[in-house]
């Protein structure tokens, strides 16, 4: 039997790409995540990506369903939810509407909506799970259930890249969150450094690149997670030979005067 080689402490820490800068940003590669056991997610590996402890007003988890875990997760609370299938597939039943969400499938679930997520196949499946408190407005418009696939969402030109809007926030102010997928050809980069009031939760889907955050350069790759706080200066440059893409959360359509309350 061969012995397991344990790298020395210097080798472990020198190769670590995880970074946490409170009030600015955090980068959490897949290799640095620790699994959590959370109520309501029994028999599922939960990798916590961001929580209010980092200053976020939303949470994001990666839910990992192993091949043998044929289970049901039931959810209902006062929060709005967003599910995005990173790998494999899950069956969802939401407000009596049932749909199989394959890789690239997604669902926006309004507050106080009962739903369950069932994994009943022989595939490993991973789901990006987002939850946030909904900010109501003085309007008759209410956010509606959305279920779909990125295969059916058009790509529009935005700055130097292509973008898909999974939630139609541009023409419907009832939604207070956006989930967009940004696509970059190799060598493409933002035309300027962004700095804004919106918070971001970013999950790398494909490819890689360089993210410049508040003056620091970071190499990022598939399955990395980044949280960006308000006003953190940010810039992305897609590198390598493959197209790069990531799914991006941001808050939208609300007056920031509410923050004074």
N, C-alpha and C positions, 0 to 999 in steps of 0.2 A: 504494500500500500504506500503510495507516494504521500509525502508530507505536504501539508498546506503551507505555502510560503506567506508569511505575514509581513507586509511592507513596514519599514520603520516609520516612525512618527513624522519625520521630515518629508518622506515621500507622500504620505497621506495629505498633509496640510498644504504642501506646495502645489498640488494638483487640484485643490478645491477652488471652484468657481462661484460658490455661494457668497453673496454679499448682502449685508443689511445696513442701511443708512437711514435710521429713523427720521421721519419727517421729509424724506426725499424719495427713496426707492429701495426695493429689495429684488434680488435675483435668486431664484431657487431652482437649480437644476434637478433633474429627476433623481440622480444618484444621491443627493443630500437629503431627500425627504424621509420623514419618519411616519410610519402608519399610526393612525389613531383609532380607538374604539369609541364610536359615538352612538348615543341613544337614537334609535330609529334607522340605523344603518348596520344592523346585525349581520354577520357573515359576509360583510363587504369590507375590503381594504380601503380605508379613507386616508388620502394624503391631503392634509390641510395646506392650502396655498397662501391664503391671506385671510386675516380676521381684523376686527376693530382694534386689536392690540397694536397693529401697524399704523393705525390712523384711518383705515378704510371704513366706509359706511356700508360695506357689503362684505359678503364672504364668498370664497370660491374653494371648492374641493375637487380633487380628482378621485372619482369612485372607480375602483378596480374590481371587476367581477371575474373570478377565475373560472376555468372551464366547468368545474364540478359544482359551482355555486348557482343552482337554479332556484332563485329566491324572488320574493316580492318586497319592495320597499313602499310603504304607504306614507303619504305626506298630506297635510292640510294645516295651514296656519295663516296668519294675517300678512305674510310676506309674499312678494312676487318671486317667481322662480324662473330660471332658464336652464335647459338641459341641452348639451351638445355632445354628440357621440364622436369620440376620438378614434375608437377602434371597435370592431365587432358590431354588435347591435343589441338593442333592448326593446321590449314591447311596452308601450305606455297606454294607460287607460285614463283619460282626462275628461271629466264632465260627460261621461258616457260615450266619448269618442275614443276609439282604439286604433292605434297605429304602430307599425313596426318601424323604428328608427334605426336605419343602418348607419355606417360610418358617414359623417357629414350631415346626418339628420339632426333636427333640433326642435325644441318646443319652448315657446314663451307661455308661462302659466300665470294668470292674474291672481291677485290676493284672494284668500278664502276659497280657493278651488281645491276640491278633493281630487287626488290623483294617485296612481301607483305606477311603479316602474318594475317590470318583470324581466328577468333574464332567464330564459328557459331553453337555451340552446347549448351546444357543446363548444362554444367559442369563448375565448377570453374577450372581455369587453371593457372599455374604459369610457367614462362619461365625465365631462367637465360640468360641474354643478355650481350654479350661481344663485344666491339668495340675497334679497335686499328689501328694506322697508319701502313700500310704495308711498310716494308723495302725491296726495290728491290735489286737484285744482278745482276752482269754481267753474265747472263746465259740465254739460250733460254727457260729454264723451267719457267713456270708460275704456280701459285697455281690454282688448279681446284676446282670447286664446289663439295662438299661432302654432301650427305644426307644419314642418316642411323639410326640404332637403336643399343643400347648397347646389345640387345639380340643377335646380330649377330657379335659382336666383341669378339675375343678370349681373355681369361685371361692368361697372361704370368707371370711366376715367376720373381720377381724383389726384390732383397734383401730378406727380411723376409715376404713379402706380395705379393699379386697378383695385376696386373696392366692391364688396358685396354687403348690402344691408339686410341682415336677417330679421330685424324689426323695423317697420316703416316709420321711423320717427320724424322724418323730414316733413311729412304732410299730415301727421296725426300727433298733436301735442298731448294726447292722453298717455303716451308712453314716456316714462322718465328715465329709461335706460336704453342704450344702444349696444348691439352686439354686431360688430362688423368684421369681415375677413379682408385683410389687405394682402395683395399679391404683388411681388416684385420680381422682375427679370434680374438675372445676375448683373451686378454692376449698377443697378438703379438705387437711388437714394432720395431722401426728402430734399425738396428745393430750399428749405430753410429750417432753422432750429425752432421747434415749437415750445411754447411755455404758456400754459393756460390753467383755468380754474378747475377743469375736469380731472377726475381721478381715472386711472387706467388699471385694468387687470389684463395682462397679455399672456397668451399661451402660444408658443411656437409650434406650428403644425408641420412645416416642411422647410428644408434648406437651412441656411444660417446667415450670419452677418455680424456686423459690428453695431452695437447700440452705444451711443454717446449719451450719458446721463449726468447732468450737472458737472460737466467737465471731465468725467471719467469714461474711459473706453472699456467696453466689455464685449468679448466674443460670445455670441449666443448661437444655439443650435436647436434642432428639433427636440420637443418636449421640455424645453426650458420655460420657466414662468417668471414674469416680471410684474411687480407692482410699482406704479408711479403715483406719487402724491401730487396734489395740486401745485402748479407752477414749477414743477421739476423740469428744467430744460432738457429736451429730448431730441434725438436725431438717429435715424437708422440708415444703414448702408448694407445692401445685400451683397454678400461675397460668395465665392465658390463657383461651381459650374451648374448648380441646380437652382431652379426658381425657389424663392423664399415666400413663405406665407405665415400669417398668424391671425388668431382670432382675438379681438380687442373689445373689452368692456369699457364703456364710459357713461357718465351721467349726462342727461340732456333735458332740454325743454322746461327747466325750472328757474325761477328768479332766485338769485342768491341772497336776497333780502331775508329769506326764510331762515338762513343760518344765524340771524341775529336773535331769533326767538329762543 
